[in-house]
Amino acid sequence: MLETYKPETIVSMTVADDEAELQFSSLMNVVRKEKNFDPSLPLTITVRQTPVGYTKSLEGCYHVSLNIVALLGEKIVGIEPHDPEEKESSDVLWLSGYSETELSCGRAIFVTPTTSVENHWIINECTVSKVGRNGTHWTVTVPEAEVISMVEKLFA
C-alpha cells in the first residue's frame, strides 16, 4: 500500500472559476508550512469549482484561524485576514447562514492574539452591523492548545 501524506490542516474551499488557481496556490502554501510536511510523499488535493462561489483568502491569516477554518469547513463563507501592521488586529471568519440586511453584515468569528498573556487567543462570535461589531454571542480567551476544542464545543 502506498503511503500518502495527510496534512494536519484540511481546508475545504468552494471558489469561483476565476479564483480556483489562486486559491490552490494559497492552499499549497499552507500545506508546505506544516511541521509534518513530507514532500517525498504523494499528496492529493481536491478543489471543487462552481461558477458562482466564494473566495477564502488563506494568505495572511493567523495559523489559529486556519485551524478554525479547517474545523468548521463550509460554515465559513469568507475570510478577511488581519492587518499585519496592527498588533491587535483580528482575522474575521464570516459564518454561513446569516445574510446581510439593512442593518447587519452577518455574523463572524474574530480571532485575535492576546498581548497580555503569552500564547493565548481571544476568539469571539459577533453580529456585525454596518458600523462594526454589534452583539457578541460569545467570547473566550484560551491558550493556543485549547482553541480548537473550545470552538468545537461552541459549535457542537
C-alpha positions in Angstrom: 0.0 0.0 0.0 1.4 3.4 -1.0 1.8 5.8 1.9 0.2 9.3 1.3 0.9 12.5 3.1 -2.0 13.5 5.3 -1.9 17.2 6.2 -2.9 18.2 9.8 -4.9 21.1 8.4 -7.6 20.2 5.9 -9.1 23.2 4.2 -12.2 22.7 2.0 -12.9 25.5 -0.5 -15.6 26.4 -2.9 -14.4 29.1 -5.3 -15.5 31.0 -8.4 -14.0 29.7 -11.6 -11.6 32.7 -11.9 -10.3 32.2 -8.4 -9.5 28.5 -8.4 -5.9 28.7 -9.4 -5.1 31.4 -7.0 -6.7 29.6 -4.1 -5.0 26.3 -5.0 -1.6 28.1 -4.6 -2.7 29.5 -1.3 -3.7 26.1 -0.1 -0.4 24.6 -1.2 1.5 27.3 0.7 -0.4 26.4 3.9 0.3 22.7 3.4 4.0 23.3 2.8 4.3 25.2 6.1 3.0 22.3 8.2 5.6 20.9 10.5 5.0 17.3 9.4 5.0 18.1 5.6 6.9 15.4 3.7 7.5 16.5 0.1 8.6 12.9 -0.8 5.1 11.5 -0.2 2.3 11.9 -2.8 -0.4 14.5 -1.8 -4.0 14.6 -3.1 -5.8 17.9 -3.0 -9.3 18.3 -4.3 -10.6 21.8 -5.1 -14.3 22.0 -6.0 -15.2 24.7 -8.6 -18.6 26.3 -9.0 -19.5 29.1 -11.4 -20.7 31.2 -8.5 -18.8 30.7 -5.4 -16.9 32.5 -2.7 -13.2 33.0 -2.0 -11.5 32.1 1.2 -8.3 34.1 1.4 -5.9 31.9 3.4 -2.7 34.0 2.9 -2.0 36.4 5.7 -4.2 34.7 8.3 -3.1 33.6 11.8 -2.4 29.8 11.9 -5.1 29.6 14.6 -7.7 30.9 12.1 -6.6 28.3 9.5 -7.2 25.6 12.1 -10.7 27.0 12.8 -11.5 27.1 9.1 -10.4 23.5 8.8 -12.6 22.5 11.7 -15.7 24.5 10.6 -15.4 23.9 6.9 -18.5 25.0 5.0 -19.7 27.1 8.0 -17.1 29.6 6.9 -18.1 31.6 3.8 -15.4 34.2 3.8 -12.2 35.3 5.4 -10.6 38.7 6.0 -7.0 38.4 7.2 -5.8 40.7 10.0 -3.9 43.9 9.3 -0.2 42.9 9.8 0.6 46.5 10.7 -1.6 46.4 13.8 -0.6 44.2 16.7 -4.1 43.6 18.0 -5.8 43.2 14.6 -8.3 40.3 14.1 -8.8 37.8 11.4 -12.6 37.8 10.5 -14.1 34.5 9.6 -17.6 35.1 8.2 -20.2 32.4 9.0 -22.8 31.0 6.6 -26.5 31.3 7.2 -26.5 34.9 8.3 -27.4 37.0 5.3 -26.7 40.7 5.0 -29.7 43.0 5.9 -30.3 46.8 6.1 -28.5 46.9 9.4 -26.4 43.8 9.6 -23.5 42.5 7.6 -24.0 39.0 9.1 -22.2 37.0 11.8 -18.4 36.4 12.1 -15.8 34.9 14.3 -13.0 37.2 15.3 -9.6 35.7 16.0 -7.0 37.9 17.8 -3.8 37.1 19.7 -3.7 38.5 23.2 -1.0 41.0 24.0 -1.3 40.5 27.8 -1.0 36.7 28.1 1.6 34.8 26.0 0.2 32.1 23.6 -3.4 32.9 24.4 -6.0 33.9 21.8 -9.3 35.8 22.0 -12.0 34.2 20.0 -15.4 35.7 19.7 -18.5 35.4 17.6 -20.4 38.6 16.9 -23.2 40.0 14.8 -21.5 42.6 12.6 -23.6 45.8 11.8 -22.8 48.3 9.1 -20.7 50.2 11.6 -18.9 47.4 13.3 -19.3 44.6 15.9 -22.7 44.7 17.4 -23.9 41.9 19.7 -21.3 39.5 21.0 -22.8 36.0 21.2 -19.7 34.5 23.0 -16.1 35.3 23.7 -13.3 33.2 25.1 -9.6 33.8 25.9 -7.8 30.4 25.7 -4.3 29.0 25.4 -3.5 28.1 21.8 -3.6 24.4 22.6 -7.3 24.7 23.6 -8.6 26.9 20.8 -9.9 24.0 18.6 -11.5 22.1 21.4 -13.2 25.2 22.6 -14.6 26.2 19.2 -15.7 22.6 18.7 -17.7 22.8 21.9 -19.2 26.1 21.0 -20.3 24.9 17.5 -21.3 21.3 18.6 
